Amino acid sequence: MQIRSGSLEVTTKIFETEIKSLPSCGDLHWDICEAIAYFNASFKTQLQLQFLALFIKLIDCPYFIFLTLSYGLNFQYIVSSLIYTLLQIAQILAIVSPCSAATKAGNDTSFILCKHLHSGIPMAMKKNIKSFLTLLEVHRTDFHCGIFTLNESVVSAIIGSVTTYLVILIQFQDEDFDS
């Protein structure tokens, strides 16, 4: 296929080895989907409990830092609590980042197929690619723990929830100081 834009000419060629590798790309995608489904089923409860514990710890530590600052300064406790809070955040990122990266890699299959769909491949192969693309729209590769999907949006949702609960707890604490 040749594309002309002014004096710029771009030529794209699909080599026979790439055309032959398209069916194995589909097989690889389904293998990734099966592995992710197995992971989701095997570790659902563990991940739910882990995220619940991390969520509580992320509320607990900053709240007690606030209380320590309110009642008197204990520098050693504040520093150790801040380090502990940062370690909890790092633990969440260590769980979410590889899951998100694997999800993106699994979902890149459709982009690879679309690239080959508009090239000079036989019509029978194009028909197979189109039907496979339809299946990909329905079956996405997502890591989840039953409650939410493990991707970057989880980190921002956790930060927002922790902040909300901390504000609520601090407001209740201020009411206790007034009475």
N, C-alpha and C positions, 0 to 999 in steps of 0.2 A: 504494500500500500504506500503510495506517495502522497505527501501533503505539501502543497506549495503555498508559501506565504511571502509574497514579494520575491526577493532573490534567495530566500531561505528554503532549502529543500531537505526534508527529513524522510529518510527511507527506513521502514521497519520491516524486518524479516523474521518470520517464525521458522526456526530450524526444526528438522524432523525430530530431533531428540526432545525438544520442548513439547511438541504435539504428542509424542508417545508418553511423556510424563504427566499429561493432564489426567488420565484415569487414576494414576497413582496419587495425584494430589487429592482427588476425591476420597480415596481409601484412607489417606493420611488424615484428612479432616474428620472422617467418621471414627478413626482410632482415637483422635484427640477428644472428640465428643464422648466416646465411651469411657475414656480415662477420667474426664472431668465428672461425668455422671457417677462413676465409682467413687471418686473423691468426695463428691457432695453427699452421697449416701453414707459413706463410711465415717466422715468427720463432722457431720451436721451438728450433733449434740455437743461434741467437744468444742466446736467453734462457737456455738451459742453460749455455752458456759464461760468460755474464755473471754468473749466480748462483753458479757455481763459483768464479769469480775473486773475487766479493764475499765469499763464504764464507771463502776462504783469507785474504783481506786482513783480514777481521774477526777471524780467529784470530791472524794474524801480528802485527798492530799491538799489540794489548793484551799479547801474550806478550813482545814486545820491550820494551814499557813496563815489564813486570814485571822483565825481566832488567836493564834500566837502573836500576831502583830497587834491585835486589839488589846490583849491582856498584858503584854510585856514582850520584849524582844529576846528571843532565844536564837541567836545566830546559827548555831550548829544544827538545830532542828529545822530551821528554814532552809538552809543549804541542802541538807540531806533530803528533805521533802521535795525540793525543786529537782534534785537529781533523780529521785525516784519517779517523779511525774514525767520527766523527760524520757526515762527508760520505758515507761508505760506507752508513751507516744511512739517511741522507736519500735516497741513490740507490735503495736497496731500496724505501723508501716511495714514491718517485716512480714506480717501476715498478708496484708492487702496487696503490696507491690508485685510479688510474683504471680498472684492470682490474676491481677489486672493485666500484667504482661502476657500471660498465657491466653487470657481471653482475647486480647487484641490480636495475638498471633493466629489464634483459631478463626477469628472473624475476618482475617485478611484473605482467607481463601476466596471469598467472593470478589475481592479486588483483583486477585490474580486471574481468576476465570474471566472477568469482564475485560481484562487487558487482552486476553487471547480470543475473546468472542468477536472482536472487531478486526481481526486479522484475516489473512488469507488461508483459512482452514476449511476443510470439506464441510458441506452442509450437514451431513450426518453427525459430525463432531459438534457443530454449532447447536444442533437440536439437543444433543446430550448435555451440553454445557448449560443451555437455557433451562432444561428440566432440573438440573442440579442446582442452579441458582435459585429456582423456585423453592426447592427443599431447604436451601440455606436461609432463606428469609423466615421460614417457620422454625427451624431448629438452630438456635444460636448457642454458642459455647459460652456459658456463664458459670463462674464459681459462685455458689450461694450456700448459705447455712440454714435455709428454710425461712428465715425472717427477712433477710436482705441479701442483695448481690454484693459480692466482694470486689469492689472497684474503688476508684479514687473518690467517688461521691460519698462513700461511707465515711471517709476521714473527715470531710467537711460536715457531714451530718452529725458525727460524734462530737466534733468541736462545738457545733451550734447547740446541741442538747446539753453538753456539759456546762457551757456558758449560761444557758437558761437556768439550769438547776442551781448553779452557783449563785446567780443573781437572786433567785427565790430564797435560798438558804441565808444569804447575807441580809436580805430584807427582813426575814423572820428574826435573825440575830439582832438587828438594829432595833426591832420592836421590844425584844427582851431587855436591851440596854435602857430603853426609855422607861420601862415599868419597874 
